[in-house]
Amino acid sequence: MLGISKSKKLYGESFVKMSDDELVLLRAGLDAEMRKRNIAFSVGGVGERLVIEHFRKTSGLPKLQAAPRGTKNVDALSRNGDRYTIKARCNASKAQKTGAIYQSKEDKDKQMFEYLLIALLAEDWSLESIHQLTWNDFLKVRSWDTRMSAWYVPISQRTLGAAQLIYQAPGKNA
């Protein structure tokens, strides 16, 4: 593996000149190659970014901004104070559930967010769909992961059927 210093020598300052969107597209290409080489990685951060950007650009949807780093179970906030947790899954993966959603140790019945957004990404990390569950919907479809001591949501017809479809990429089936 290349070290950071060797990487800088090979690529110079070309990354500095790229826009945020260009870097995301570069990352998508790297994702496909990493998958071919069976190198593990996470799509969560890219999924969050795509969802927040979609909400910002789409008329009729709340304008979201990223929550401060380290905010537990909250990835984005709306201007009216609603809390959103965003879980992304790349459809090329075999994962059949979202990432962990940790409950409050102090108050096990505490509402942790108003909305859960499930982002399904294509193999090239383009956004295929966004599904929204309210807190009450989440309570109906969640499952407990004993090993993680946390909740998760199965990616299933039952879950997606209970969710509101916020976005569907053109040419993709719901």
N, C-alpha and C positions, 0 to 999 in steps of 0.2 A: 504494500500500500504506500502511496505517496504521502509524505509529510506535508504540513501546511507550507513550510518554507519552499520545498521543491515545487509544490503546486503553484505558488506565486511566481516562481521563475518560469514555469511553463506557460502560464496564462497571463502573466504581467498584470496590468491594471484593467484588462478588458471587462472584468466583472463590475468594476466601479462605474464604468460608463453605461452599463445596462440599466434599463428602468426596472422597477419592481415586477412589472408584468412580464418583461423579457426573461428575468431570472426564474419566474414561476414556470414559463414555457420550457426553459432549459432544464429545469428540475423534472418536468414531465418526461422529457426525452431520456434523462438519466434513469428515471423510474423504470421505464421499459427495459433498459439494458440491465439494471440491477436485478429485475425479476428474472431475466434470462440466466443470470449468473447465480441466482438463489441467494442474493444478499438481502438480509432483513432490513426493514425500514418502516416508518409510520407515515400514513397519509393524513393524519388528523389535522396538522397545522395547515396544510394546503386546503383541505376540505373546509376548515373554518374560514379561511381567507375568501374562498370562492363563494361561500354562503353569504358572508357579510357583504361582499361586493355586489352579489345579486340583489340582496335586500336594499342596498343603497341606490342601485340603478333602476329598480323596478317601481313604477308608480303604483300607489295603493298599498305597498308594503311598508312596515315601519322602517325607519332609517336606523340601522344597527351600527354600533361601534364596538371594537374589541374591548373586552373587559380587561382590567389591569392584570398583568401577569401574576399568577399565583392565586387568583380568585377561585375558591373551591366550587366546583360544579357549575360555574358560570363562565361562558366563553364570550358572550356578547350582551350588550345592554341596548335597549331602545331609548329613544328620547323621552318617553313617558315613564321610564323606570322599570319596564318589564325585563326580567332576567331570562336569558336563553342559554341552554347548554347545547352544544353542537357535537354530534358524533358522525364521523365520516367513515365510509367503507368503500374500498376500491372493489368493483365487481369482479376483478380478476383474482381477488383473494378468495380463500375458502371460508373466511369468517362468516358465521351465521348469527352473530350478535354484535351489539355495540360495545364500546369500551365501558369500563367500570364507572358507576355513578355512586359515590360514597355518601352514606347517610350521616347526618349529624350525630356525634356521639353524645352530645348533651341532650338533644331532643329528637328522638327517633321518629316522631310524627311531623317534624318541621318541614314545611314546603321549601324545597331548595331552589326552585326555578319556576317560572310561569310556563315556559315552552321548551320542549325538546325538539331540536331539528335534526333529522337524519338525512345526511347527504350521501347519495350513492354516486360514486365516481366511475367513469369508464377506465379502461386500461391505460389510456393516455392521460389520465387525471382530469379530463374534461368533466364538467358537471352533467350528470345524466338526470338526476331528480333530487328534489328536496321534499321531505315529508315532515309535517309538523304535528306533534302531539301536545295537547295541553297537559298540565300537571295531573288532572283527573284521568285523562287517557293513559298517561304513563303509569299511574297506580294500577290500572286495569291490566296492562300488558307486561309489566316488569317481571323479571325473574331474579332469584337470589343466587349469587355465585358464592358458594361456601368457601372455596379456596381463597378468593379475593376479599371475602367479607364485604361485598358490595352488590348493588343492583346492576342489572344490565337489561337491555331490551333485545329480544330475539328479532332478527331480520327475517320476517315471515309474512305470509299473506294476511294472517290475522292482525299483525302489528300494522302493516302498511295499509290494510283495509280500515283500521281504526283512525288512521292519520289523515290529516288534510293534505292533499297534494298541492304544494306551493309552486313547484316548477317541474316541468317535464321537457327534456331536450327534444327538439323537432326530430321526428322519425323514430322515436323510442316509444315502446308500449308502456302504459301505466302499470 
